[in-house]
């Protein structure tokens, strides 16, 4: 039986296979250790949602059949994004990524940092060799925003004084900027005009905002959303359900909950107390509604593009991102 993503991907199935072949070939190198690590990275790829956004947006922007620039744009995003993930795992001292060992866990930090640098330079060269300056500018901006978002979150996490506005700034930079760049690259690679590229970028940003709020909801767990884990609370991350719940609380309750977040020390009882407080204060309902608002805004932007199988698949992909169970 075909998975939901396989069904959504149907209009670009051939292009995705072609991309897979080209991407594998582009990762080959003559340095044996590097080739082994590149092979490991390619094998443990995720759901390939980023290339899907690139290809679908290119198609609805007039790129049918897809030009070579679209494949290069998708590869550029994968290379630069993978570089940031490899470096993130070093910074976070994380031994796992999507259930697999991270590069730093298997080959140590020094090699992981060098591999991240290699992927970054590979992406830059891919664009420069083909004069894809417009695509390089879009993706480089996204990587800059991603770094700024991470640093803003670190700065604010020390005091736990994140307001809704700051939270939205952080997730727009940390998560939404990447999906926005996928859609902008898709439109630009298809030769779309600046107005269409900006519309595609804004569409991707709205999807990215909804996607991140969904991720935040997993931390609190309900029957509809998934298993309670409390990882964000353990890591003292302020997410939308918690921010909203604290806004509704009196001064004493607010101080008590912030104390539990700051000093949870991974204790299950303290983490659970925060989860219970958020649920009772309407934090989950508020976050779910906000996520749906972003989804509706994304769908409204998408419907300004001509109707086609690719547009229909993008609608399904938006719903998939907010209905997924993991």
C-alpha positions in Angstrom: 0.0 0.0 0.0 1.3 3.4 -0.9 2.1 5.8 1.9 0.5 9.3 2.1 3.7 10.9 0.9 3.9 8.5 -2.1 0.4 9.5 -3.2 1.2 13.2 -2.8 4.5 12.8 -4.7 2.9 11.1 -7.7 3.0 14.1 -10.1 6.7 14.5 -9.6 7.7 10.8 -8.9 9.9 10.6 -12.0 11.6 13.9 -11.2 12.3 12.8 -7.6 13.9 9.6 -8.9 16.1 11.6 -11.3 17.0 14.0 -8.5 18.0 11.1 -6.3 20.4 9.8 -9.0 21.9 13.3 -9.6 22.2 14.0 -6.0 24.0 10.7 -5.2 26.4 11.3 -8.1 27.1 14.9 -6.9 28.1 13.5 -3.5 30.8 11.2 -4.8 34.4 12.1 -3.9 37.9 10.6 -4.4 38.7 10.9 -0.7 37.8 7.5 0.7 36.8 8.6 4.2 34.7 11.5 2.8 33.1 9.2 0.3 32.1 6.8 3.1 30.5 9.6 5.1 28.7 11.1 2.0 27.3 7.6 1.4 26.1 7.4 5.0 24.4 10.9 4.7 22.6 10.0 1.4 21.4 6.6 2.8 19.7 8.1 5.9 17.8 10.9 4.0 14.5 11.8 5.5 11.1 12.2 3.8 12.5 14.5 1.0 9.9 17.1 1.8 12.3 20.0 0.8 12.9 18.8 -2.8 9.2 18.2 -3.1 8.4 21.8 -2.3 11.0 23.0 -4.8 9.7 20.8 -7.6 6.0 21.4 -7.0 6.5 25.2 -6.8 8.6 25.2 -9.9 5.8 23.3 -11.8 3.0 25.7 -10.6 5.2 28.7 -11.6 5.6 27.6 -15.2 8.4 25.1 -15.0 6.9 22.1 -16.7 8.9 20.1 -17.7 11.3 21.0 -15.0 14.5 22.8 -16.1 18.0 21.7 -14.9 18.2 24.7 -12.7 15.3 23.3 -10.6 17.3 20.1 -9.9 20.4 22.2 -9.0 18.3 24.4 -6.7 16.9 21.4 -4.9 20.5 20.0 -4.5 21.8 23.4 -3.2 19.1 23.5 -0.5 19.8 19.8 0.5 23.6 20.5 0.6 23.4 23.7 2.6 20.7 22.4 5.0 22.6 19.1 5.6 25.7 21.2 6.4 23.8 23.1 9.0 22.4 19.9 10.6 25.9 18.3 10.8 27.2 21.4 12.5 24.1 21.6 14.8 24.7 18.1 16.0 28.3 19.1 17.0 27.0 22.2 18.8 24.2 20.3 20.6 26.5 17.3 21.3 23.8 15.2 19.8 24.5 11.5 19.1 21.4 10.8 17.0 19.6 12.4 14.1 16.3 10.9 12.9 17.0 7.6 14.8 20.5 7.2 13.2 23.9 7.9 14.7 25.0 11.5 13.9 28.2 12.1 12.0 30.0 13.4 15.1 28.9 10.3 17.1 30.5 8.0 14.5 33.5 10.1 13.3 34.0 12.6 16.1 33.6 16.4 16.1 36.6 17.5 14.0 35.6 15.3 11.1 31.9 16.4 11.4 32.8 20.1 11.3 35.0 19.5 8.2 32.2 17.5 6.5 29.8 20.3 7.2 32.3 22.7 5.6 32.7 20.4 2.6 28.9 20.2 2.0 28.7 24.0 2.3 31.4 24.6 -0.3 29.9 21.9 -2.5 26.6 23.8 -2.6 28.3 27.1 -3.3 30.3 25.7 -6.1 27.3 23.9 -7.7 25.6 27.3 -8.0 28.7 29.3 -9.1 29.6 26.8 -11.8 26.2 27.3 -13.4 25.8 31.0 -12.7 22.8 30.3 -10.5 23.4 33.5 -8.5 19.6 34.2 -7.9 19.2 30.7 -6.3 22.4 31.1 -4.3 21.2 34.5 -2.9 17.8 33.0 -1.9 19.4 30.0 -0.1 22.2 32.0 1.5 19.7 34.4 3.0 17.8 31.4 4.5 21.0 30.0 6.1 21.7 33.5 7.5 18.2 33.7 9.0 18.5 30.2 10.4 21.7 31.1 12.2 20.1 34.4 13.5 17.0 32.5 14.7 19.1 30.0 16.6 21.2 32.7 18.3 18.0 34.7 19.2 16.5 31.6 20.8 19.7 31.0 22.8 19.8 34.7 23.9 16.1 34.6 25.0 16.3 31.1 26.6 18.6 32.3 29.3 15.9 34.6 30.8 12.8 32.7 29.6 11.2 36.1 28.6 10.0 35.2 25.2 6.8 37.0 24.1 4.6 35.7 21.2 6.1 38.2 18.8 9.7 37.1 19.6 8.6 33.4 19.4 7.2 34.0 15.9 10.4 35.8 14.9 12.4 32.8 16.1 10.4 30.2 14.2 10.1 32.3 11.1 13.9 32.4 11.0 14.7 29.0 12.3 12.2 26.8 10.4 9.9 28.8 8.1 12.9 30.5 6.2 14.0 27.1 4.9 10.6 26.1 3.5 10.2 29.6 2.2 13.5 29.3 0.3 12.5 26.0 -1.2 9.4 27.6 -2.7 11.3 30.7 -3.8 14.0 28.6 -5.4 11.4 26.5 -7.2 9.7 29.6 -8.7 13.0 31.3 -9.5 14.4 28.2 -11.2 11.4 28.1 -13.4 12.0 31.6 -14.6 9.1 33.2 -12.7 8.9 37.0 -12.3 9.8 38.7 -9.0 6.2 39.0 -7.9 5.5 35.3 -8.4 8.8 34.4 -6.6 7.8 36.5 -3.6 4.3 35.0 -3.5 5.9 31.5 -3.6 8.3 32.5 -0.8 5.5 33.9 1.4 3.5 30.7 0.8 6.4 28.6 2.0 6.9 30.8 5.0 3.3 30.3 6.1 3.6 26.5 5.7 6.9 26.6 7.7 5.2 28.5 10.6 2.4 25.9 10.7 5.0 23.1 10.5 7.0 24.4 13.5 3.9 25.0 15.7 2.9 21.4 15.0 6.4 20.3 16.1 5.9 22.3 19.3 2.6 20.6 20.0 4.2 17.2 20.0 5.9 18.1 23.2 2.6 18.3 25.2 0.9 15.3 23.7 -2.8 14.7 23.4 -4.6 11.7 21.8 -4.8 13.7 18.5 -1.3 14.9 18.5 1.0 12.2 19.8 2.9 10.9 22.8 3.9 13.3 25.5 7.6 13.8 25.6 8.3 17.1 27.2 11.7 17.5 25.5 11.3 21.2 24.8 10.4 21.8 28.5 13.5 19.7 29.6 15.6 21.9 27.3 13.9 25.1 28.7 12.5 26.0 25.3 9.6 28.4 25.3 7.0 27.3 22.7 3.7 28.8 21.8 1.4 26.7 24.0 3.5 27.5 27.1 3.9 31.2 26.2 0.1 31.6 25.8 -0.6 29.7 29.0 1.8 32.0 31.0 0.2 35.1 29.5 -3.2 34.0 31.0 -1.7 33.2 34.4 -1.6 35.4 37.5 1.8 36.6 38.7 2.3 33.9 41.4 1.4 31.0 39.1 3.6 32.4 36.3 6.5 32.6 38.7 5.9 29.0 39.9 5.7 27.6 36.4 8.8 29.5 35.2 10.7 28.1 38.2 9.7 24.5 37.3 10.9 25.1 33.7 14.2 26.6 34.8 14.9 24.0 37.4 13.2 20.9 36.0 16.5 19.0 35.9 14.7 16.4 33.7 12.4 15.5 36.6 9.3 13.9 35.2 7.0 15.3 37.9 8.1 18.9 37.2 7.9 18.4 33.4 4.4 16.9 33.8 3.3 19.7 36.0 4.2 22.2 33.2 2.4 20.0 30.6 -0.8 19.9 32.9 -0.7 23.6 33.4 -0.5 24.3 29.7 -3.4 22.0 28.9 -5.6 23.5 31.6 -4.8 27.0 30.5 -5.9 26.5 26.9 -2.4 26.7 25.5 -2.9 23.7 23.2 -6.2 24.9 21.8 -4.7 28.3 21.1 -1.6 26.9 19.4 -3.7 24.5 17.3 -5.9 27.4 16.1 -2.8 29.5 15.3 -1.4 26.6 13.3 -4.6 26.3 11.4 -4.7 30.0 10.7 -1.2 29.8 9.1 -2.3 26.8 7.1 -5.4 28.7 5.8 -3.2 31.7 4.8 -0.8 29.3 3.0 -3.8 27.7 1.1 -5.2 31.1 0.1 -1.8 32.1 -1.4 -1.5 28.7 -3.1 -4.9 29.2 -4.8 -3.6 32.3 -6.5 -1.6 29.9 -8.8 -3.3 28.1 -11.7 -5.0 24.8 -10.9 -2.9 21.7 -11.7 -2.0 18.3 -10.3 1.0 19.9 -8.7 -1.0 22.5 -6.9 -3.4 19.8 -5.7 -0.4 17.9 -4.3 0.9 21.0 -2.6 -2.5 21.4 -0.9 -2.2 17.8 0.3 1.4 18.4 1.4 0.3 21.3 3.6 -2.4 19.2 5.3 0.1 16.4 5.7 2.6 18.7 7.6 0.0 19.6 10.2 -1.7 16.2 10.5 1.4 14.1 10.7 2.0 12.0 13.8 5.7 12.4 14.0 
